[in-house]
Amino acid sequence: MQEEIKQQLEPQKNAQQGAPKYVALIPAAGVGSRMGKNTPKQYLTIAGQSILQHTVNAFLNFDGVSHTYVVVSPDDAYVDDFLQPSPRLSVLRCGGDTRRDSVRNGLAAIAKETKGDDWIMVHDAARPGLTAGLLSKLLSEVGTSTVGGLLALPVVDTVKRVVDGKVHTISRDGMWLAQTPQMFRFQLLCDALDAADQVTDEASAVEAAGHIPLLIEGHVCNLKVTLPADLEQVSKYLK
């Protein structure tokens, strides 16, 4: 499928100079406190490489992505040792206190080389299991949408909610678990984040702005490393 996407993108690039490009933006300024480690979780290693390196490799190895940007905190002391340099990779030391701030700061940093209709793919630094197949599916199914979309998983388990110690069952009909990449047009994403101070992902900001993102079914291999047990699980997928 990746070859199909490449064939779709190449004629656009050749026939129309300045056609929208695909850019990856990876916020990596968090510390991952739930891992219980002294080192931020994106710098923990799997099979000899940092989680962040595995994550970045998914984009560097995908021909449709023109450039990958990693946003770290200004005082990050790890990235130079745990991320290999590449001509298609830039590290931006402008991370903020929240994910929203890091993404917005990163967008501001690349504004001069990015057009309003370029696609921005925001991806979690701790999702190293992203595959070329999932990227191809995202690009293919979002297609020419003026808004964008994201990878997500339909909820298959019974959902329980606890309020004041009481357990309630919630219908899982129409329920999805958001993953990343979350892919939106550059200017639309900038405007949405400017209007939303407290959001946990980019899609939330886009939804608050009145837009409807597409949900593209992802895969469990694209899990987010959050707890120590996740390391073993994602290691199996990477093998």
N, C-alpha and C positions, 0 to 999 in steps of 0.2 A: 504493500500500500504506500510505503514511503516513496517508491519510484513513481507512483501515480501522482502524488502530491508534487514531486519535483517537476514532472512533466507539465503540471498545471501552472506552476509558478514561473518556469523558465520562459514560456511564450509571453507572459505578462511583462516580465522584466525586459525582454528583448524588444517587444512591440511598443512599450509605453515607458519611457524613461521617467523615473520618479514614481512608479507604481508603488502602492503600499507595501511596506516590508514587515517582516516579523522579527520582533525583538524580545528577548527574554530578560526579565528583571527579577532577581532573586534577593529578597530581603533576608539578611543574615546577621542582624544586630542583636538578636535575642541571646539569652544565657541558658535557656532550657533547664530551669530550676527543678522541674519534676523528675529529671533524670538522676538527681542526687550525685552529680559529678562536679569536680572542681573546674573541669574544662567545658566550655559551651558545647552542647550536643552536636552541633554541626561540624565540630572538629574531632569528634571521636572517630576511630578508624574501623573500617570493615575491609577485610582482605587487603590490608596494606595501604589503603587510601582513605582519606577523610570522607565522612558522609557528604560534606559539601562538594568534594571533588567528584564523587559519584553523581551527585545531582547535576553539577555543571556539565559533566560529560554527556548527559542525555541530550543537551542542546548543542554542544560542540560537535557531536557526531550526527546531527540532523541537518541536512543540507538546506532545509527551508528557513532556518533561523540565521539571520544576517549577523547578529551580535548578541552577546550575553553580558549582562551587567550584574555584578554582585554588590549589594549595599551592606556595608559593615559599619560599626560604630567608629567614630574618629580615633578612639584609643585602642582599637582592636590590635592585640599583640600576637595573634595566631595566624592570620590569613596568609601572610607571606610564606610561612613554613608549611601550610597544609593545602595550598591551592597552587597548582602548576600554571605558569604563565602560558598564554596563547594569544595569537594575533586577533582572535575573535572574542576575546574576553577582557573586560575592564573591571577593576575594583573601585567602587565609589565609597569614600570614607565620609558619608553624610547620614549615617543611620540615626534614627530618632528614638524616643522613649517607647513608642508603640509601633506596631506593624504599619498602621496607617501612616504615621509620620515617616517611617523609613521608605515606604513606597512613594509617598508624595515627594520627599526630598530627592529620591532617585529620579523620578520623572522630571523634576526641575533641572537636575544636573544634565540630563540628556536632551533637553528641549531644543537646543540649537541644531542637533543632527537628527531630529525626529519630526515628522509631519503629523498633522492633526488626524489623518486617517490611517496612519501606521498602526499595526497591531502590536499591543504590549501583552506579553504572556507572563503574568506574575506567578511565580512558583515558590513553594515553601523550600527553604534550604534543607530541611530535614525530611524531604521525600525523595530518597535516592533511587527508588524503584521505578521511576518513570521510564517508559519504553518508547522506542521509535513508533511502534504501532499505535500507542495511545496518542502521541503527538500527531501522527498522520490522521487519526480519526477525528481529533479536535479540529484541525485545520479544515478537513474535508467537510464535516458536518456543520461547522459554523459558517463556512463558505463566504458568501457576500453579505452576511448580516451587517446591518449598520450599527448594531449594538455590540454583540459578542456572546460569549458563553463560557462554560466551565465544565470540567470533568466532575462527575458526582456519582454516587452509588445509591440505588434505590434501597430503602430500608426493608429488610426481610424478616427481622426479628420483631417480636411483640415489644412495644415501647411502654415503659413505666415512668411515671413522674411522681416524685415525692414532694409533698407540700405540707409543712408543719408536722412531719412524721407520718402522714397518711399517704398511702400508695394509690395511685390512680393509673388506669390503663388508658393509653392514648391510641387512637386509630393510626395505623401506619400507612393508610391509603394516601398517596401523594407525597409521602415523606422521602426526602433524599438527604444523604450525607455529602456535604460539599468537599471536594478535593481541589487540587490545583494541577496544572495551570488554570488560571482564570484569565481569559483572553478578551481584551476590550480595545476599542479604538483609543489612541493616545489622548486626544482632546476631550473625548467624552469621559474617560477615566479621571483625568485631571479635574474637570469640572465637578464630577461626582464626589471625589475625595475632598475638594475644597468646601463642599456643602455639608459634609458629614464628618463630624469630629470623632465620634465614637463608633467605630465599626470593627468587626473581627475579621472581615475579608472584603475584597474589592467588590464582589457581587452585591453585598449588602448596601454599599454606597450607591452602586448603579441602580439597584431596586428602589432605594429611597429617593432617587432623582426621577423616578417615574418610568424607568425603562424595564424591559423584561428580557433577562439573559436566557440563552438556551442552555438546557442541561444535557450534557453528553455523557452517556454511561461510561464510567471508568472501569478500574479493576482493583482488586484488593492488593495487588503487588505494589500499587502506588500509595502505600500506607505512610502515615506521618510518624516518624520516630519520636515518641513522647516519653515512654516509660522504658526501663531497662529491658523488659521482655521483648520490646519491639525490635531491639537490635538483632536478636537471634532470628526473628521472623523475617525481617527484611534481608538478612544475610542469605537465607534460603532462596529468596527471589532473585537476588543478584547473582547467585551461582547458576 
